[in-house]
Amino acid sequence: MNERTVRYSPRGRARAINAFLGQFLGHGGARLGLLCLVFFLAVAAVPNILVGPLQTAINATGDFLVPPSGEHLLGTDEVGRDVLNLVVHGARISLTIALLATVISLVVGTTIGMAAGYYGGRVDVWLMRLTDFFFVMPSFVLALVITPVVLEVMGRGGEILGFRPSLLVIIVVIGMTSWAFVARVVRSQTLSLKERTFIDRARVAGSSNFSIMVRHILPNLVPQIAANGALVVAGAIYVETSLSFLGLGDPLQPSWGTLLSLAQRAGAASAGAWWYLGAPGVCVLTVSLSFVLIGNALDDTFNPRRRVIP
């Protein structure tokens, strides 16, 4: 039984998974990140059960900027809405935007990186010049320029795939402007993988280029994609928060960034309403840090050269 047969046998896969989980969960940052992330995902999954329907100015239950109390654990906003209610409902919007934008980023980055690394030549040159442009230009700046233009063309009314146009535009723009780093990493790995013996055997067996990339190269890229994907999520959360803070979010589907924008407009800082600014701000920082910790732990697990030798 050769090496590749052992690697892909059911028993070999089980041993590999157990070894990976042991190394990954043995990383203190991974445990902390997973704990925080699971908490926020659970909160985002059932907001109506936890805090009831999203409060509006019509069904607000409190007074103007009331500090935290037994009735309102995180106080109220400028129209009397419960801040805890807003933060819990905002978790679903912020996490959904970040995760969907990351999926788009990973798909685009992986596709371009694999194509550039595998085909080489002019394909590699042109795709890498395009990647360089998105790499040197901050994704937030591109998103800030593109988002208002697209919103002006599409309008803000109605819903598309369950999202209002403003949120859908933010998802697509973040995803299409944050893939360059992923493409660079995938290309470098593809350049190494395409010279391996099992790729030569696949070519001799008559496999097409598409089949080789999908069936042989892509599975070997999954660890790097997963590790960098966690870091992309953290960046997507920051970009979404920044865009929403600047007023490009949707107050009818408020994210954490939108809540920060509303708090700033209401003068929460000058009024001493620290809870209004602090609650969504802490959530953004905690979730972003969770993904960074998970991404670093994945990188340490998959990359032996980064492991600390005791």
FENVEN-V744010 format. One record per backbone hydrogen bond with DSSP energy under -1.0 kcal/mol. NH is the residue of the N-H (numbers start at 1). CO is the residue of the C=O. E is the energy in kcal/mol with one decimal. If there is no record, write none. Layout:
BEGIN
{{NH/CO/E} {NH/CO/E}}
END
This chain:
BEGIN
{{6/2/-1.9} {7/3/-2.3} {8/4/-1.7} {13/9/-2.7} {14/10/-2.3} {15/11/-2.2} {16/12/-2.3} {17/13/-2.6} {18/14/-2.5} {19/15/-2.4} {20/16/-2.4} {21/17/-2.8} {22/18/-2.2} {23/19/-2.2} {24/20/-3.1} {25/21/-2.8} {27/24/-1.5} {31/27/-1.7} {32/28/-2.0} {33/29/-2.7} {34/30/-2.7} {35/31/-2.2} {36/32/-2.2} {37/33/-2.6} {38/34/-2.9} {39/35/-1.8} {40/36/-2.2} {41/37/-2.6} {42/38/-2.3} {43/39/-2.2} {44/40/-2.6} {45/41/-1.6} {46/42/-1.2} {50/46/-1.7} {51/47/-2.8} {52/48/-1.2} {62/80/-1.9} {65/77/-2.5} {69/72/-3.0} {75/72/-1.7} {76/66/-1.8} {77/81/-1.7} {80/77/-1.2} {83/75/-2.3} {86/82/-1.8} {87/83/-2.8} {88/84/-2.4} {89/85/-2.1} {90/86/-2.3} {91/87/-1.4} {93/89/-1.2} {94/90/-2.9} {95/91/-2.5} {96/92/-2.1} {97/93/-2.5} {98/94/-2.4} {99/95/-2.7} {100/96/-2.5} {101/97/-2.4} {102/98/-2.0} {103/99/-2.1} {104/100/-2.1} {105/101/-2.4} {106/102/-3.0} {107/103/-2.4} {108/104/-2.6} {109/105/-2.9} {110/106/-2.6} {111/107/-2.2} {112/108/-2.5} {113/109/-2.5} {114/110/-2.6} {115/111/-2.2} {116/112/-2.5} {117/113/-2.4} {118/114/-2.7} {119/115/-2.2} {120/116/-1.4} {124/120/-1.3} {125/121/-2.1} {126/122/-2.7} {127/123/-2.3} {128/124/-2.3} {129/125/-1.9} {130/126/-2.0} {131/127/-2.2} {132/128/-2.6} {133/129/-1.6} {134/130/-1.7} {135/131/-2.2} {136/132/-2.5} {137/133/-1.6} {142/138/-2.0} {143/139/-2.8} {144/140/-2.6} {145/141/-1.7} {146/142/-2.8} {147/143/-2.6} {150/146/-2.4} {151/147/-2.5} {152/148/-2.0} {153/149/-1.6} {154/150/-2.8} {155/151/-2.9} {160/163/-4.1} {163/160/-2.0} {168/164/-2.1} {169/165/-2.7} {170/166/-1.8} {171/167/-2.3} {172/168/-2.4} {173/169/-2.9} {174/170/-2.5} {175/171/-2.3} {176/172/-2.4} {183/179/-2.3} {184/180/-2.1} {185/181/-2.1} {186/182/-2.8} {187/183/-2.5} {188/184/-2.0} {189/185/-1.9} {190/186/-2.6} {191/187/-2.5} {192/188/-1.1} {193/189/-2.6} {194/190/-2.6} {195/192/-1.0} {196/193/-2.0} {200/196/-1.4} {201/197/-2.3} {202/198/-1.6} {203/199/-2.0} {204/200/-2.4} {205/201/-2.0} {206/203/-1.5} {207/202/-2.3} {212/208/-2.4} {213/209/-2.3} {214/210/-2.4} {215/211/-2.9} {216/212/-1.7} {217/212/-2.0} {218/213/-2.8} {221/218/-1.5} {225/221/-2.5} {226/222/-2.9} {227/223/-2.2} {228/224/-2.3} {229/225/-2.3} {230/226/-1.6} {232/228/-2.0} {233/229/-2.0} {234/230/-1.4} {235/231/-1.9} {236/232/-2.6} {237/233/-2.3} {238/234/-1.7} {239/235/-2.4} {240/236/-2.7} {241/237/-2.4} {242/238/-2.4} {243/239/-2.8} {244/240/-2.6} {245/241/-2.4} {246/242/-1.6} {247/244/-1.7} {248/243/-2.3} {253/250/-1.4} {259/255/-2.1} {260/256/-1.9} {261/257/-2.0} {262/258/-2.7} {263/259/-2.5} {264/260/-2.2} {265/261/-2.3} {266/262/-1.9} {267/264/-1.1} {268/263/-2.6} {271/267/-2.0} {273/268/-2.5} {274/272/-1.9} {277/273/-1.1} {278/274/-3.3} {279/275/-1.9} {281/277/-1.4} {282/278/-2.9} {283/279/-1.7} {284/280/-2.3} {285/281/-2.2} {286/282/-2.7} {287/283/-2.5} {288/284/-2.2} {289/285/-2.4} {290/286/-2.1} {291/287/-2.1} {292/288/-2.1} {293/289/-2.6} {294/290/-2.3} {295/291/-2.8} {296/292/-2.5} {297/293/-2.2} {298/294/-2.5} {299/295/-2.3} {300/296/-2.6} {301/297/-2.1} {302/298/-2.8} {303/299/-2.2} {306/303/-1.9} {307/304/-1.2}}
END
